Amino acid sequence: MSNRSVVPGYLRPPPARVLRLPSSGWTAVVIIVLLVLVELYARSSLASPLDIVPVSDMVIETIRLLGDREFLVDSLGRTLGIIAISFVVSSVLGIAAAYLLWRFDLCKRAFRPYLNVYYAVPTFALYPIMVVLFGSGITPIAVLSTVFAFGIVTVNAQTGFEATTPIIGKLGRVLRMTRWQYFRSILLPYALPNIITGLKLGLSYAIISVLASEFILSTDGLGHYISIAYDSFDIAEMYAGILVVTALALLATLLISAVLNRFDWRRRR
C-alpha cells in the first residue's frame, strides 16, 4: 500500500522546519545572501558609485546618523510623531465610521460607493487644499496621512462587523444586553480579527503617506532628508536614510503585530 497522505495539501499544516531551519531562519538567510550580493556588486567594476554603495558603507553611515542628535530630533523624531498621530486618529475614526456604516443602513448606502472608489483618488493632489486650510508644516501632512490610512481601516472594520451572524444578535437580545454591552462583549471581539488586519494595513499606509509627503512636499523630516541627499548626489547618506526607513517600517510593523495579535482570539491556544 502507498504511504502517501490522502489529506489535501491545502489542509496540511506547513512544516515547522525545512532542512533544520525554521521559517524565520530562512528569512534571515535570504536577507543575508541578498546583502552579500549587493556588497559584492557595489565593489565590482560593474557598479557606478553614483548608483549604489557597498552595504558596509551604508551601515557605517546609518550608525553615524543615529548618533547625530539633529537628525534624531529634526528628521527621525518629527517623522515618527506624524506617523503616530496619523495612525491613532485614522484608527479611531475608521473604526467609528465602520460601526456607523454597519449600524445605519442609510449611512452604508450613502457612503459605501465613495469607499469603493477611495483609492482611485490621487490623495497627494489634496495637499494644496490642506495647505490652504491648515497652513504649512506638520498639520497638512498629518491630515493627508490620516485620510490616506482612514479608508483601509474603515473597510476592514466594516467587513468584520458585517461578518457577524444573526445568531450573535439573538444572543445579545436573549441576554438583554444594552447596546454598549453588546458592542463591547460580543460585536467587537467577533469583528476583532478583521479590525486588527485593518489596523496593520493602516499603519503601513500611514508610514508610506508620511514619508512620501515629506519626500515630495516637506522641508523637514526623514523623507525630506533622503530627498536632499538624493538631489546633492550624497549616495551614502541617501541609502543610510533608506535603511533607517526600512528598519523603522519593519520594527513598527512587528511591534503593532505583536501587540494586536495578543487580542486576536484566532491565535489563542
C-alpha positions in Angstrom: 0.0 0.0 0.0 1.1 3.6 -0.7 2.1 5.7 2.3 1.1 8.9 0.5 -1.3 11.1 2.6 -4.9 11.4 1.4 -5.2 14.7 3.1 -5.3 17.6 0.5 -2.2 19.8 0.5 -4.1 22.9 1.4 -5.3 21.3 4.6 -1.9 20.1 5.8 -0.1 22.3 8.4 3.1 23.9 7.0 6.3 22.1 8.2 7.8 23.7 11.3 11.3 23.3 9.8 12.9 22.9 6.4 16.4 21.5 6.3 16.5 22.0 10.1 15.8 25.7 9.9 12.5 27.4 10.9 10.8 29.9 8.6 12.4 32.9 10.5 15.8 31.3 9.9 15.2 31.0 6.1 14.1 34.7 6.1 17.4 35.7 7.7 19.4 33.5 5.3 17.7 35.1 2.3 18.3 38.6 3.6 22.0 37.9 4.3 22.5 36.4 0.9 20.9 39.5 -0.8 23.1 41.8 1.3 26.2 39.9 0.4 25.3 40.0 -3.3 24.7 43.8 -3.1 28.1 44.3 -1.3 29.9 42.3 -4.0 28.2 44.1 -6.8 28.8 47.5 -5.4 32.5 46.8 -5.0 32.8 45.4 -8.5 33.7 47.3 -11.6 30.2 46.9 -13.0 28.6 49.3 -10.5 28.9 53.1 -10.5 29.4 54.9 -7.2 26.6 57.3 -8.2 24.2 54.3 -8.4 24.9 52.2 -5.3 27.4 52.0 -2.5 28.5 48.9 -0.6 26.3 47.7 2.2 29.1 48.1 4.7 29.3 51.8 3.8 25.5 52.1 4.2 25.7 50.6 7.7 28.6 52.9 8.8 26.7 56.0 7.6 23.5 54.7 9.3 25.3 54.4 12.6 26.7 57.9 12.2 23.2 59.3 11.5 21.7 57.5 14.6 24.4 59.2 16.7 23.5 62.7 15.3 21.2 64.5 17.7 20.0 66.9 15.0 19.0 64.0 12.7 17.2 62.2 15.5 15.2 65.2 16.6 14.5 67.2 13.4 14.2 64.3 11.0 13.5 60.9 12.6 11.6 62.3 15.7 9.4 64.5 13.6 8.5 61.7 11.2 7.7 59.3 14.0 5.5 61.8 15.6 3.4 62.4 12.5 3.1 58.7 11.8 1.9 58.1 15.4 -0.7 60.9 15.2 -1.9 59.8 11.8 -2.2 56.1 12.8 -4.1 56.8 16.1 -6.5 59.2 14.6 -7.2 57.2 11.5 -7.7 54.0 13.6 -10.2 55.7 16.0 -12.1 57.4 13.2 -12.0 54.4 10.9 -13.5 52.0 13.5 -16.2 54.5 14.5 -17.1 55.1 10.8 -17.3 51.4 10.2 -19.6 50.9 13.1 -21.9 53.7 11.8 -21.9 52.2 8.3 -22.8 48.8 9.8 -25.4 50.1 12.3 -27.3 52.5 10.0 -28.2 51.3 6.6 -28.7 54.8 5.3 -25.1 55.7 6.0 -24.0 52.5 4.3 -25.9 53.2 1.1 -24.8 56.8 1.1 -21.1 56.4 1.7 -20.1 52.9 0.6 -19.8 53.9 -3.1 -17.3 56.5 -2.1 -15.3 53.9 -0.1 -15.3 51.7 -3.1 -13.5 54.3 -5.2 -11.5 55.7 -2.3 -8.1 54.6 -3.6 -8.7 55.7 -7.2 -8.5 59.3 -5.8 -5.0 60.8 -6.1 -4.6 61.6 -2.4 -1.5 63.7 -2.7 -3.3 66.0 -5.1 -5.2 67.2 -2.0 -2.0 68.7 -0.4 -2.5 72.2 -1.8 -6.0 72.2 -0.3 -4.6 71.1 3.1 -2.0 73.9 2.9 -4.8 76.4 2.3 -6.8 75.1 5.2 -4.1 74.4 7.7 -1.1 76.3 6.6 2.4 74.7 6.0 4.2 72.4 8.5 3.2 69.2 10.2 -0.6 69.6 10.1 -1.3 69.2 6.4 1.0 66.1 6.2 -0.7 64.6 9.3 -4.2 65.3 7.9 -3.3 63.9 4.5 -1.8 60.7 6.0 -4.8 60.3 8.3 -7.1 60.5 5.3 -4.9 58.0 3.4 -5.0 55.4 6.2 -8.6 56.0 7.2 -10.1 54.2 4.2 -8.4 50.9 4.7 -9.2 50.8 8.4 -12.8 51.6 7.7 -13.2 48.9 5.0 -11.7 46.1 7.1 -13.5 47.1 10.3 -16.8 47.2 8.4 -16.1 43.8 6.9 -15.6 42.5 10.4 -18.9 44.0 11.7 -20.8 42.7 8.7 -19.4 39.2 9.2 -21.4 38.8 12.5 -24.0 36.1 12.1 -27.7 36.7 13.0 -27.4 34.2 15.9 -24.9 36.7 17.5 -27.6 39.4 17.6 -30.1 37.0 19.0 -27.7 36.1 21.8 -27.4 39.8 22.8 -31.2 40.1 22.9 -31.6 36.9 24.9 -29.1 38.2 27.5 -30.9 41.6 27.5 -27.7 43.5 26.8 -27.5 47.2 26.3 -26.2 48.5 23.0 -22.8 49.3 24.7 -22.6 45.9 26.4 -23.4 44.1 23.1 -20.7 46.2 21.2 -18.0 45.6 23.9 -18.7 42.0 24.8 -19.9 40.4 21.5 -19.7 42.5 18.4 -16.2 43.9 18.9 -14.5 40.6 19.8 -16.2 38.9 16.9 -15.1 41.6 14.4 -11.6 42.0 16.0 -9.6 39.8 13.6 -10.7 42.0 10.6 -10.2 45.2 12.6 -6.6 44.0 13.5 -5.9 43.4 9.8 -7.2 46.9 9.0 -5.0 48.5 11.8 -1.9 46.7 10.5 -2.6 48.0 6.9 -3.5 51.4 8.3 0.0 51.7 9.9 1.7 50.8 6.7 -0.4 53.3 4.8 0.4 56.0 7.4 4.2 55.3 7.1 4.0 55.4 3.3 2.0 58.6 3.2 4.1 60.5 5.7 7.4 59.6 4.1 6.2 60.2 0.5 4.7 63.6 1.6 8.0 64.6 3.2 10.0 63.5 0.2 7.9 65.5 -2.3 6.4 68.3 -0.3 8.0 69.0 3.0 11.1 70.9 4.2 11.7 68.7 7.2 11.5 65.1 8.3 13.1 61.8 7.3 11.6 61.8 3.8 13.0 65.3 3.1 16.4 64.2 4.4 16.5 61.4 1.8 15.3 63.8 -0.9 18.1 66.3 -0.1 20.7 63.5 -0.1 19.4 62.4 -3.5 19.5 65.9 -5.0 23.0 66.5 -3.7 24.3 63.1 -5.0 25.3 62.1 -1.5 24.6 58.4 -2.2 25.9 57.0 1.1 23.6 59.3 3.1 20.7 58.6 0.8 21.0 54.8 1.3 21.5 55.3 5.0 18.2 57.2 5.2 16.6 54.4 3.2 18.0 51.8 5.7 16.6 53.9 8.6 13.2 54.0 6.8 13.3 50.2 6.2 14.2 49.5 9.8 11.5 51.9 11.1 8.8 50.3 8.9 9.9 46.8 9.9 10.1 47.5 13.7 6.8 49.4 13.7 5.0 46.6 11.8 6.4 43.8 14.0 5.6 45.8 17.2 2.0 46.6 16.2 1.5 43.0 15.0 2.8 41.6 18.3 0.6 43.9 20.3 -2.6 43.4 18.3 -2.1 39.6 17.9 -2.5 39.3 21.7 -6.1 40.4 21.3 -6.8 38.1 18.3 -8.8 35.1 19.6 -7.9 33.1 16.5 -4.3 32.9 17.7 -5.1 31.8 21.2 -4.5 28.2 22.1 
